[in-house]
Amino acid sequence: MTIVGFETRPATGDRFADVATILAPKRAGAQGCWCLSRRLSPTDNKALSSSQERGQRLEALCNSGNAPGVLAYQDDDVVGWAAIALREQLHGFSPRRFPIDPDGNVWVVSCFRVRAGHGPAATESTGPRPRQESCRCSPMRVSRSPATPDTRCRATGR
């Protein structure tokens, strides 16, 4: 799918190097969440003590046949990531806190990252922001959470 000069592709195993470009910590030895904090239970999150283990866990998800997200490309360079899953596959999105959709199949974008220089300011001259355009064109239903979003990573606390 092409959105305002960006092309999106599923984050499959053959594209894991691009996933790592977006999500891997830039500093050696730094702890990164690898967008697993909502996919794993708190116990499983704490058990993955290193960024390398977290990266291996996400790579296994990418190789599972059910892509854990999508990558955004501009001129064949990876510039963004969005973690996407059914609400039932994530932790912290219980029906108790979020309204139940009678049609089921509620999709959640639990993480969204854009590489420096490719964010909203870089795309304003070319039209609507990619996030807005993708919601407008997407075949899935998009609903807003009534909860205030937490901008800190649950795995690292940053």
C-alpha positions as CSV (number, residue, x, y, z in Angstrom):
1,M,0.0,0.0,0.0
2,T,1.3,3.5,-0.9
3,I,0.4,6.4,1.3
4,V,1.6,9.9,0.5
5,G,5.0,8.9,-0.8
6,F,5.4,6.0,1.7
7,E,5.0,2.4,0.9
8,T,4.0,0.0,3.7
9,R,5.0,-3.7,3.8
10,P,4.4,-6.4,6.5
11,A,7.2,-6.9,9.0
12,T,8.0,-10.5,8.0
13,G,11.1,-12.5,8.8
14,D,12.8,-11.5,5.5
15,R,12.5,-7.8,6.5
16,F,13.7,-8.3,10.1
17,A,16.9,-6.3,9.4
18,D,14.6,-3.3,8.6
19,V,12.7,-3.9,11.8
20,A,15.9,-3.8,13.7
21,T,17.0,-0.6,12.0
22,I,13.9,1.1,13.5
23,L,13.6,-0.6,16.9
24,A,17.0,-1.7,18.0
25,P,18.7,0.5,20.6
26,K,21.3,2.7,19.0
27,R,23.7,2.6,22.0
28,A,25.5,-0.7,22.7
29,G,24.2,-2.3,25.9
30,A,21.1,-0.2,26.1
31,Q,17.8,-1.8,26.9
32,G,15.1,-1.5,24.2
33,C,11.5,-2.6,24.3
34,W,11.4,-3.9,20.7
35,C,7.6,-3.1,20.8
36,L,7.0,-6.3,22.9
37,S,5.7,-4.6,26.0
38,R,2.0,-5.0,25.0
39,R,2.5,-8.3,23.3
40,L,3.9,-10.1,26.3
41,S,2.6,-10.5,29.8
42,P,4.4,-8.4,32.5
43,T,6.0,-11.6,33.7
44,D,7.3,-12.5,30.3
45,N,8.5,-8.9,29.8
46,K,10.6,-9.0,32.9
47,A,12.0,-12.4,32.0
48,L,13.6,-11.0,28.8
49,S,16.5,-9.3,30.5
50,S,18.5,-8.1,27.5
51,S,17.8,-6.2,24.4
52,Q,19.2,-9.1,22.4
53,E,16.6,-11.5,23.9
54,R,13.9,-9.0,23.1
55,G,15.1,-8.7,19.5
56,Q,15.2,-12.5,19.1
57,R,11.6,-12.7,20.4
58,L,10.4,-10.2,17.9
59,E,12.3,-11.9,15.1
60,A,10.5,-15.1,16.0
61,L,7.2,-13.2,15.7
62,C,8.2,-11.9,12.3
63,N,9.0,-15.4,11.2
64,S,5.7,-16.8,12.6
65,G,3.7,-16.1,9.5
66,N,1.6,-13.5,11.3
67,A,3.5,-10.2,10.9
68,P,3.5,-8.2,14.2
69,G,3.4,-4.9,12.3
70,V,4.1,-3.0,9.2
71,L,7.2,-1.1,8.0
72,A,7.0,2.2,6.1
73,Y,9.4,2.8,3.2
74,Q,10.3,5.9,1.3
75,D,12.4,5.4,-1.8
76,D,13.3,1.8,-0.5
77,D,14.6,3.2,2.8
78,V,12.9,2.0,5.9
79,V,11.5,5.1,7.7
80,G,8.8,3.9,10.1
81,W,7.1,1.1,12.0
82,A,3.7,0.4,13.4
83,A,3.0,-2.6,15.7
84,I,-0.5,-3.9,14.8
85,A,-2.4,-6.7,16.4
86,L,-5.9,-7.9,17.3
87,R,-6.8,-6.6,20.8
88,E,-7.1,-10.1,22.1
89,Q,-3.4,-10.7,21.3
90,L,-2.2,-7.8,23.5
91,H,-2.0,-7.2,27.2
92,G,-3.5,-4.1,28.8
93,F,-6.4,-3.7,26.4
94,S,-9.1,-5.6,28.3
95,P,-12.8,-5.1,27.6
96,R,-13.0,-3.8,31.1
97,R,-11.0,-0.7,30.1
98,F,-11.9,-0.5,26.4
99,P,-15.4,-0.7,24.9
100,I,-16.3,-4.0,23.2
101,D,-17.0,-3.8,19.5
102,P,-20.0,-5.9,18.7
103,D,-18.5,-6.8,15.4
104,G,-15.3,-8.1,17.0
105,N,-11.9,-7.9,15.3
106,V,-10.7,-4.7,17.0
107,W,-7.2,-3.9,15.8
108,V,-4.8,-1.9,17.9
109,V,-1.8,0.1,16.8
110,S,0.3,-0.3,20.0
111,C,3.5,1.3,18.8
112,F,4.3,3.8,16.1
113,R,7.9,4.9,15.3
114,V,9.3,7.2,12.6
115,R,13.0,7.7,11.9
116,A,14.3,11.2,12.5
117,G,13.8,13.5,9.5
118,H,10.8,11.5,8.2
119,G,8.0,12.6,10.6
120,P,5.0,14.9,10.2
121,A,7.1,18.1,9.5
122,A,8.9,16.3,6.7
123,T,5.6,15.2,5.1
124,E,3.4,18.3,5.5
125,S,4.4,19.7,2.1
126,T,3.3,16.6,0.4
127,G,-0.1,16.3,1.9
128,P,-1.9,14.7,4.8
129,R,0.2,13.0,7.5
130,P,0.7,9.3,6.8
131,R,-1.1,8.3,10.1
132,Q,-4.2,10.3,9.1
133,E,-4.2,9.0,5.5
134,S,-3.8,5.4,6.6
135,C,-6.7,5.6,9.0
136,R,-8.9,7.2,6.3
137,C,-8.0,4.6,3.7
138,S,-7.8,1.5,5.9
139,P,-10.5,-1.2,5.5
140,M,-10.4,-1.8,9.3
141,R,-12.5,0.1,11.8
142,V,-10.6,2.6,13.8
143,S,-11.7,3.6,17.2
144,R,-10.2,5.9,19.8
145,S,-9.4,4.8,23.3
146,P,-11.1,6.7,26.0
147,A,-8.0,6.3,28.2
148,T,-5.1,8.7,28.3
149,P,-2.2,7.2,26.4
150,D,0.9,6.4,28.3
151,T,4.0,7.5,26.4
152,R,6.4,5.6,28.5
153,C,7.6,2.1,27.5
154,R,6.3,-0.5,30.0
155,A,9.4,-2.6,29.5
156,T,12.1,0.0,30.1
157,G,10.1,2.7,32.0
158,R,11.4,5.4,29.5
